[in-house]
Amino acid sequence: MELHLPKMKFFVTVEALKRIGKTLGKNGWNFGSDPCSQHDSWVDQSTRYYANNVTCDCSFNSSTICHVVRIVLKAQNLSGTLPPNLNSLPFLQEIYFSQ
């Protein structure tokens, strides 16, 4: 069974991730797919030195609503300041950005 964000929540989450990606110079996220879908552009095989992961918790409202709870981007060569748009993801519990 696939779980997806409700249409409005999906839009808000995707827009927040677009702004975060743009601020950091992050390329490669597929905004046509649900960030909670485990699509390759949102979750890669992590190694000790590399990670490209957006993790969701889909246990809300009897497992019908998903929220982004974790963003881990290692060895992405990102630059800039911490994006203010992170506050658009109120369920975000962990962020990890490293060169």
C-alpha positions as CSV (number, residue, x, y, z in Angstrom):
1,M,0.0,0.0,0.0
2,E,1.4,3.4,-1.0
3,L,0.9,6.4,1.3
4,H,0.9,9.9,0.0
5,L,0.6,13.3,1.5
6,P,-2.8,14.9,1.0
7,K,-2.8,17.2,-2.0
8,M,-2.5,20.5,-0.1
9,K,0.1,19.2,2.4
10,F,2.0,17.7,-0.5
11,F,2.1,21.1,-2.2
12,V,3.3,22.9,0.9
13,T,6.0,20.3,1.6
14,V,7.2,20.3,-2.0
15,E,7.3,24.1,-2.1
16,A,9.3,24.2,1.2
17,L,11.7,21.6,-0.1
18,K,12.1,23.5,-3.4
19,R,13.0,26.7,-1.5
20,I,15.4,24.8,0.8
21,G,17.0,23.1,-2.2
22,K,17.4,26.4,-4.1
23,T,18.9,28.1,-1.0
24,L,21.5,25.4,-0.5
25,G,22.2,24.7,-4.2
26,K,20.8,21.2,-3.9
27,N,20.2,19.5,-7.3
28,G,18.6,16.2,-8.2
29,W,15.4,16.2,-6.1
30,N,12.4,15.1,-8.3
31,F,9.6,17.5,-7.4
32,G,7.2,15.6,-9.5
33,S,7.3,12.7,-7.1
34,D,6.1,12.5,-3.5
35,P,9.0,13.2,-1.1
36,C,7.7,10.4,1.1
37,S,7.6,7.9,-1.8
38,Q,11.1,6.6,-1.3
39,H,11.8,7.6,-4.9
40,D,15.5,7.5,-5.8
41,S,15.8,11.3,-5.9
42,W,14.7,11.5,-2.3
43,V,16.5,8.5,-0.8
44,D,19.9,7.1,-1.9
45,Q,22.0,4.3,-0.6
46,S,23.9,6.1,2.1
47,T,27.6,5.4,2.8
48,R,29.8,6.7,5.6
49,Y,30.6,9.7,3.5
50,Y,27.6,10.3,1.3
51,A,23.8,10.6,2.0
52,N,20.8,12.0,0.1
53,N,17.9,11.2,2.3
54,V,14.5,12.8,3.0
55,T,12.7,10.6,5.6
56,C,9.0,10.8,6.4
57,D,6.9,9.6,9.3
58,C,3.6,8.2,7.9
59,S,2.0,7.3,11.2
60,F,-0.3,10.3,11.4
61,N,-4.1,10.1,11.1
62,S,-4.2,6.3,11.0
63,S,-1.2,6.1,8.7
64,T,-2.9,8.3,6.0
65,I,-0.7,11.4,6.4
66,C,3.0,11.7,6.1
67,H,5.3,14.4,7.3
68,V,9.0,15.1,6.6
69,V,10.9,14.4,9.8
70,R,14.5,14.1,8.7
71,I,16.8,15.6,6.0
72,V,20.3,14.2,5.7
73,L,22.6,15.5,3.0
74,K,26.2,14.5,3.2
75,A,29.0,15.2,0.6
76,Q,26.6,17.3,-1.5
77,N,28.9,20.2,-1.8
78,L,26.2,22.6,-0.6
79,S,26.8,26.2,0.4
80,G,24.9,29.1,1.8
81,T,23.1,29.7,5.0
82,L,20.6,27.6,6.8
83,P,17.4,28.1,4.9
84,P,14.6,29.9,6.8
85,N,12.1,27.7,4.9
86,L,12.9,24.9,7.3
87,N,10.1,26.3,9.5
88,S,7.7,25.3,6.8
89,L,8.3,21.7,7.8
90,P,6.9,21.7,11.4
91,F,7.5,18.0,12.0
92,L,11.2,18.1,11.0
93,Q,13.2,16.6,13.9
94,E,16.6,16.2,12.4
95,I,18.7,18.0,9.8
96,Y,22.2,17.1,8.8
97,F,24.1,18.9,6.2
98,S,27.8,18.4,5.6
99,Q,30.3,19.0,2.8
